[in-house]
Amino acid sequence: MDRSVEALEASLGELGRRVSEAEQAERELQDARRALGRIDEALQKLDQKEAQLFDRAAVPRGNRAELQRRCGLLAEWQELKQKLGDAKVREAVRRQPIEKDRELLDRVAADEETWLQNERDEADRIAAELDQHRDELTKIRERLRQAGKDLKLEQAAVAVDQAKAELQDTFDRVLLAAAGSFLIGSIESEYRSEHEPAVLREAREQFQRFTHHQFDLQINERDGALVAWDTQLGEQRQLRELSTGTRMHLLLAVRLAWLKRIERGKEPLPLFLDEALTTTDERRFGIVARAIEQWSADEGRQFFYLSARRHEVDLWERCTGRKPHHIDLATLRFRTAELEPDHFKLPEPERLPEPGTHTPEEYAALLHVPPLDPRATAESLHLFYLIRDDLHTLYRLMEQWRIATLGQLETLLSSTAACSAVPDPEFRRRLAARCRAARAWFRAWRQGRGKCV
C-alpha cells in the first residue's frame, strides 16, 4: 500500500470528489422526493377533480365510458343551451307588454294550453280584421286624396253651404208664416169675440156648458151651417156625426138662445121639451136641468118637459135640489095604479175620489190617468199633466165642471164661465200659458217623426 504523500493526497482528492457526488446525489434525492410529493399532491387534486366531475355529471365514479359518451354530447348540449338562452330572452321581451295581466300570466304558469290557444286564435282573428280595416283605411285615404284632386270635396262643401243657406231661408219663412198664423188666429179670435152675434155667443156658451166643454159651437165658413168642434180631438164634426145626445144639446142651446133673442122685451112664452134629454147621461142631464131651472127663475118662463121615463122626476130633483111639479099622464089617461117609490129610486152616482193627502203620482193612479201619448192630439192631454201641482183645483174642475182634457180646459178658459171655474185671474193666465206650452211641446215632439204605420 502506497503511503506516500502523493498517494494520500490522491486518496483525499478522490474522497472529496466522492463526498461531493454523494452530497449531490443526496440533494437530487431530496429534490426527487419533493417532486414526488408535489406529483402526489397534484394526483390527489386530479382525483378530487375527477370525482367532482363524475359527481357533477351524476355518473358513478370510475365509469369513464359513460363520461366519455356524455362528453360526446357536449356540442349538442351547448347548442341547446344557447337556444334556451335565446328563448328566455324572447320570453322576457314578450312578457314585458303583458306584465300587468296577472290572469294571463297565471294561465301561462298553469300551462292552460287550450285556453291560451283559443285566446291566440281570437287575437289572430282580431289582427286579421285590423289588417283589413287598415287596408280599407288606406283605400279610403287614397280615394280622399284622389277626390281632393278633382275639387269634388270643395264642391260638396259649397253645396252643403248652399243647402244650409236655403234651409235657413226656409226656416225663416216657416217662422214668419207661423208668426203670421198666430197673429191671424189671435186677430180672428179677437174679432169673433168682439163681433160675434150675441145669440151665437150665448148658444156657444150654453153648448159648452151642456157638454162639459168637450164641444164648442162654430159656423162652417163654407156653407154657414152649424158645426161642433171636438175639443179633445181637435176636429170639426157635422151634426150628423154627433151622438144623439150631443146633437140634442146643440140644437137645444141654439133654440133657447134664439128664443131669448126674439122675445127680448116681450112676455116669455112657455117651452115644451119633448124627451130632449132622454139620450143624455146623468151628469149632462143635471147641467141642462139646472140651466132650465135658472132660466125659469130669471125670466119667469114656464117649461114643460115631456118624458117617458118615470125616474127622471127623481133625477131632476137630485140634480137641481127642487122637486118639479109632476103630472103623470098615464095615470090620468088610463087610471093606472101608482108605483112604489122604490121603483123610481136612482143608483148613487159614482163620485171622483178626493186628493186628500195623496201625492200627485198616487192621485193620478186613483184617477186612472192614461200615459202621456205624444202621438195623440194635444187636445186629448189629460188635465192632470197641466195641474198636477194643485190637486184640489184639479179635483174641483173634474168633479164640478167635468173638465178632463186640455181641449176642454181651453174652451172653458175662453168662455164667460172661466171666472166662476177659476176665480184667480193670475192662475187662469198660468193655465192658458201651460196649454200653449203643452201644444208647443206636442208640435216639437212631432218634428222629424213620422206617423205610426
C-alpha positions in Angstrom: 0.0 0.0 0.0 1.4 3.2 -1.0 1.6 5.5 1.9 3.2 8.3 0.3 2.0 11.9 0.5 1.2 11.9 -3.1 -0.9 8.8 -2.7 -2.6 10.2 0.4 -3.4 13.4 -1.4 -4.8 11.5 -4.3 -7.0 9.5 -1.9 -8.2 12.6 -0.2 -9.0 14.2 -3.5 -10.9 11.1 -4.6 -12.7 11.1 -1.3 -13.6 14.7 -1.6 -14.9 14.1 -5.1 -16.9 11.1 -3.9 -18.2 13.2 -0.9 -19.3 15.9 -3.4 -21.0 13.3 -5.6 -22.7 11.8 -2.5 -23.9 15.3 -1.4 -25.1 16.0 -4.9 -26.9 12.7 -5.0 -28.4 13.4 -1.6 -29.6 16.8 -2.9 -31.0 15.2 -6.0 -32.7 12.6 -3.9 -34.3 15.3 -1.8 -35.4 17.2 -4.9 -36.8 14.0 -6.3 -38.7 13.3 -3.1 -40.1 16.8 -3.1 -41.1 16.5 -6.7 -42.7 13.2 -6.0 -44.7 14.8 -3.1 -45.8 17.5 -5.5 -46.8 14.9 -8.0 -48.7 13.0 -5.4 -50.5 16.2 -4.3 -51.3 17.0 -7.9 -52.6 13.5 -8.5 -54.8 13.8 -5.4 -56.2 17.1 -6.7 -56.8 15.5 -10.1 -58.5 12.6 -8.3 -60.7 15.1 -6.5 -61.5 17.0 -9.7 -62.2 13.7 -11.4 -64.5 12.7 -8.5 -66.2 16.1 -8.7 -66.6 15.8 -12.4 -68.2 12.4 -12.0 -70.5 13.7 -9.3 -71.5 16.8 -11.3 -72.2 14.6 -14.2 -74.2 12.3 -12.0 -72.1 9.4 -13.3 -70.7 6.7 -11.0 -67.0 7.3 -10.2 -64.8 5.4 -12.5 -67.4 5.0 -15.2 -65.3 6.7 -17.9 -67.3 5.2 -20.7 -70.5 6.9 -19.6 -68.5 10.1 -19.0 -66.9 10.0 -22.5 -70.4 9.4 -24.0 -71.7 12.4 -22.3 -68.7 14.4 -23.4 -69.7 13.5 -26.9 -73.0 15.2 -26.4 -71.3 18.4 -25.2 -71.6 20.2 -28.6 -75.3 19.4 -28.8 -75.9 20.5 -25.2 -74.1 23.8 -25.8 -76.3 24.4 -28.8 -79.5 23.6 -26.8 -78.2 25.8 -24.0 -77.8 28.6 -26.5 -81.3 28.1 -27.8 -82.7 28.0 -24.2 -81.0 31.3 -23.5 -82.4 32.8 -26.7 -85.9 31.5 -25.8 -85.6 33.1 -22.3 -84.7 36.4 -23.9 -87.7 36.2 -26.2 -89.9 35.2 -23.3 -88.7 38.2 -21.3 -89.3 40.5 -24.3 -92.8 39.1 -24.9 -93.7 39.1 -21.2 -93.0 42.8 -20.8 -96.2 44.0 -22.6 -98.4 41.7 -20.5 -96.6 42.1 -17.2 -99.7 43.7 -15.7 -102.1 41.0 -17.0 -102.0 38.7 -14.0 -104.7 36.4 -15.3 -102.8 35.7 -18.5 -99.5 35.1 -16.7 -101.2 32.8 -14.2 -102.7 30.8 -17.0 -99.3 30.6 -18.7 -97.7 29.4 -15.5 -100.5 26.8 -15.1 -99.9 25.7 -18.7 -103.5 26.0 -19.8 -102.7 25.4 -23.4 -106.3 25.1 -24.6 -107.4 28.5 -23.2 -104.2 30.1 -24.4 -104.7 28.6 -27.9 -108.3 30.0 -28.0 -107.1 33.4 -27.0 -104.4 33.3 -29.6 -107.0 32.3 -32.3 -109.2 35.2 -31.2 -106.2 37.6 -31.3 -105.3 36.3 -34.7 -108.9 37.0 -35.9 -108.9 40.5 -34.4 -105.5 41.1 -36.0 -106.8 39.9 -39.4 -109.8 42.3 -39.0 -107.4 45.1 -38.0 -105.3 44.5 -41.1 -108.5 44.5 -43.2 -109.6 47.8 -41.6 -106.1 49.2 -42.2 -106.4 48.2 -45.8 -109.8 49.8 -46.1 -108.5 53.0 -44.3 -105.6 53.1 -46.8 -108.1 52.8 -49.7 -110.3 55.5 -48.2 -107.4 57.8 -47.8 -106.4 57.2 -51.3 -109.9 57.9 -52.6 -109.9 61.1 -50.5 -106.6 62.1 -51.9 -107.9 61.4 -55.4 -111.1 63.3 -54.6 -109.2 66.2 -53.5 -107.5 66.5 -56.9 -110.9 67.0 -58.8 -112.2 69.5 -56.2 -115.3 67.4 -55.5 -114.8 67.9 -51.8 -114.8 71.6 -52.2 -117.8 71.4 -54.5 -119.6 69.3 -51.9 -118.8 71.8 -49.2 -120.1 74.6 -51.3 -123.3 72.6 -51.9 -123.6 72.0 -48.2 -123.3 75.7 -47.5 -125.9 76.5 -50.2 -128.2 73.9 -48.7 -127.7 75.4 -45.2 -128.5 78.8 -46.6 -131.6 77.5 -48.3 -132.6 75.7 -45.1 -132.1 78.8 -43.1 -134.3 80.8 -45.6 -137.0 78.1 -45.4 -136.8 78.1 -41.6 -137.1 81.9 -41.5 -140.1 81.7 -43.9 -141.7 79.0 -41.7 -141.2 81.1 -38.6 -142.7 84.1 -40.4 -145.6 82.0 -41.5 -146.1 80.6 -38.0 -146.0 84.1 -36.5 -148.4 85.3 -39.2 -150.7 82.3 -38.5 -150.5 83.0 -34.8 -151.4 86.7 -35.3 -154.2 85.9 -37.7 -155.6 83.3 -35.3 -155.3 85.9 -32.4 -156.9 88.6 -34.6 -159.6 86.2 -35.7 -160.4 85.1 -32.2 -160.5 88.7 -31.0 -162.7 89.7 -33.9 -165.0 86.8 -33.3 -165.3 87.7 -29.6 -166.0 91.4 -30.4 -168.2 91.0 -33.4 -169.8 87.6 -32.8 -173.6 87.8 -32.7 -174.9 87.7 -29.2 -177.3 84.9 -30.0 -174.4 82.8 -31.3 -172.2 83.7 -28.3 -174.9 82.7 -25.9 -175.6 79.4 -27.8 -171.9 78.6 -27.8 -171.6 79.1 -24.0 -174.7 77.0 -23.3 -173.5 74.2 -25.6 -170.1 74.3 -23.9 -171.7 74.1 -20.5 -174.0 71.3 -21.6 -171.1 69.1 -22.9 -168.6 69.9 -20.1 -166.6 71.9 -22.7 -166.0 68.8 -24.7 -167.5 70.5 -27.7 -167.7 74.1 -29.0 -170.2 75.6 -31.4 -168.9 77.0 -34.6 -170.2 78.1 -38.0 -168.9 76.5 -41.1 -167.3 79.2 -43.2 -168.1 77.5 -46.5 -171.9 77.0 -46.1 -172.7 78.8 -42.9 -174.0 75.6 -41.3 -173.7 74.9 -37.6 -171.0 72.5 -36.7 -169.5 71.2 -33.4 -165.8 71.4 -32.6 -164.4 68.4 -30.7 -162.0 70.0 -28.1 -160.5 66.6 -27.3 -159.6 65.5 -30.9 -159.3 69.0 -32.4 -161.7 68.1 -35.2 -164.8 69.6 -36.7 -168.0 67.5 -36.5 -171.1 67.8 -38.7 -174.4 67.5 -36.9 -174.9 64.0 -38.5 -171.6 62.9 -37.0 -172.7 63.7 -33.4 -174.3 61.4 -31.0 -178.0 61.8 -30.4 -177.5 63.3 -27.0 -174.8 65.8 -28.1 -176.8 66.8 -31.2 -179.8 67.4 -29.0 -177.7 69.6 -26.7 -176.5 71.7 -29.6 -180.0 72.2 -31.0 -181.4 73.0 -27.6 -178.7 75.6 -26.9 -179.3 77.3 -30.3 -183.1 77.3 -29.9 -183.0 78.6 -26.4 -180.5 81.4 -27.3 -182.7 82.3 -30.4 -185.9 82.4 -28.3 -184.2 84.8 -25.8 -183.2 87.0 -28.8 -186.6 87.2 -30.5 -188.5 87.5 -27.2 -186.4 90.4 -25.9 -188.7 92.9 -24.2 -191.7 90.6 -24.5 -193.5 88.2 -22.3 -191.7 84.9 -22.4 -193.8 82.0 -23.8 -193.8 78.5 -22.3 -191.5 76.0 -23.8 -192.2 72.3 -24.4 -189.3 69.9 -24.4 -190.3 66.5 -25.7 -187.8 64.0 -24.4 -185.0 66.4 -25.1 -182.7 64.7 -22.5 -183.7 61.1 -23.0 -180.4 60.1 -24.5 -178.3 62.3 -22.2 -176.1 60.9 -19.5 -176.9 61.8 -15.9 -174.2 64.5 -15.5 -175.2 66.3 -18.6 -178.8 65.9 -17.7 -178.0 67.7 -14.4 -176.4 70.6 -16.2 -179.3 71.2 -18.6 -181.8 70.7 -15.8 -180.1 73.3 -13.6 -179.9 75.7 -16.6 -183.6 75.3 -17.2 -184.3 76.0 -13.5 -182.1 79.1 -13.7 -183.8 80.4 -16.9 -187.2 79.7 -15.4 -186.3 81.8 -12.3 -184.6 84.6 -14.2 -187.1 85.0 -17.0 -190.3 83.8 -15.4 -190.6 81.3 -18.2 -192.6 78.1 -17.8 -191.1 74.9 -19.0 -192.9 71.7 -19.8 -190.7 68.6 -20.0 -192.2 65.5 -21.5 -190.6 62.2 -20.7 -191.4 58.6 -21.0 -189.0 57.7 -18.2 -190.6 57.9 -14.7 -187.3 58.0 -12.9 -186.4 61.4 -14.5 -188.6 63.0 -11.9 -186.2 61.9 -9.1 -183.2 62.6 -11.3 -184.4 66.1 -11.8 -184.9 66.6 -8.1 -181.5 65.2 -7.2 -179.7 67.3 -9.9 -181.5 70.6 -9.1 -182.4 70.2 -5.4 -186.0 71.1 -6.3 -188.9 68.7 -6.9 -190.7 69.6 -10.1 -194.4 69.7 -10.5 -195.1 66.2 -11.8 -198.2 65.2 -13.9 -198.4 61.5 -14.7 -200.3 61.5 -18.0 -200.6 57.7 -18.0 -202.4 57.8 -14.6 -204.8 60.5 -15.8 -205.5 58.8 -19.0 -205.6 55.1 -18.1 -206.1 55.4 -14.4 -203.2 53.0 -13.7 -202.1 52.4 -10.1 -199.1 54.4 -8.9 -195.9 52.5 -8.5 -194.0 52.3 -5.2 -191.3 55.0 -4.6 -188.6 52.3 -4.8 -189.5 51.8 -8.4 -188.1 55.2 -9.2 -185.0 55.0 -7.0 -181.8 56.0 -8.8 -178.4 54.5 -8.3 -176.0 56.7 -6.5 -173.7 58.5 -8.9 -170.0 57.5 -8.9 -168.0 60.3 -7.4 -164.5 61.3 -8.1 -162.0 60.4 -5.3 -160.7 63.5 -3.4 -157.0 64.1 -3.4 -156.7 64.2 0.4 -153.0 63.6 1.4 -152.2 61.7 -1.8 -149.1 62.5 -3.7 -149.6 63.6 -7.4 -148.4 60.1 -8.5 -150.8 58.3 -6.2 -153.7 60.6 -7.1 -153.0 60.0 -10.8 -153.3 56.3 -10.2 -156.6 56.8 -8.5 -157.9 58.8 -11.4 -156.6 56.2 -13.9 -154.7 58.9 -15.8 -153.6 57.5 -19.1 -149.9 57.6 -20.0 -148.7 60.6 -21.9 -149.0 59.8 -25.7 -147.2 62.5 -27.8 -148.6 61.0 -31.0 -152.2 61.8 -29.9 -153.8 65.2 -30.3 -152.8 67.9 -27.9 -156.5 68.4 -27.1 -156.7 64.9 -25.6 -153.9 65.6 -23.0 -155.3 64.7 -19.5 -155.8 67.7 -17.2 -153.6 66.1 -14.6 -150.4 66.9 -16.6 -151.4 70.6 -16.6 -152.4 71.0 -12.9 -150.5 68.3 -11.0 -149.2 70.9 -8.7 -152.7 71.9 -7.5 -154.6 68.7 -6.9 -157.6 70.4 -5.2 -158.1 72.6 -8.2 -157.8 69.6 -10.4 -160.4 67.8 -8.4 -162.8 70.7 -8.5 -162.5 71.2 -12.3 -163.0 67.5 -12.9 -165.8 66.9 -10.4 -167.8 70.1 -10.6 -167.1 71.3 -14.2 -166.4 67.9 -15.7 -163.2 69.2 -17.3 -160.8 66.3 -18.1 -158.6 67.3 -21.1 -156.6 70.2 -22.4 -159.2 70.9 -25.1 -162.0 71.2 -22.6 -159.9 73.5 -20.4 -159.1 75.8 -23.3 -162.7 76.1 -24.2 -163.6 76.8 -20.5 -161.0 79.5 -20.2 -162.2 81.2 -23.3 -165.8 81.2 -22.1 -167.6 83.5 -19.6 -167.7 80.6 -17.1 -163.9 80.9 -16.7 -164.3 83.4 -13.8 -166.6 81.0 -11.9 -164.5 77.9 -12.6 -161.1 79.6 -11.9 -161.7 82.8 -9.8 -158.0 83.7 -9.7 -157.1 85.7 -12.9 -153.4 85.1 -12.4 -154.0 81.3 -12.2 -156.2 81.5 -15.3 -153.3 83.1 -17.2 -150.9 80.4 -16.0 -153.3 77.7 -17.1 -153.6 79.3 -20.5 -149.8 79.6 -20.8 -149.5 75.9 -19.8 -152.0 74.9 -22.5 -149.9 76.8 -25.1 -146.7 75.3 -23.8 -148.2 71.8 -24.0 -149.3 72.4 -27.6 -145.8 73.7 -28.4 -144.3 70.6 -26.9 -146.6 68.3 -28.9 -145.6 70.1 -32.1 -141.9 70.0 -31.2 -142.0 66.3 -30.5 -143.5 65.5 -33.8 -140.7 67.3 -35.7 -138.8 64.6 -37.6 -141.1 61.8 -36.5 -143.5 60.2 -38.9 -146.9 58.7 -38.2 -147.1 55.1 -37.0 -147.8 52.6 -39.7 
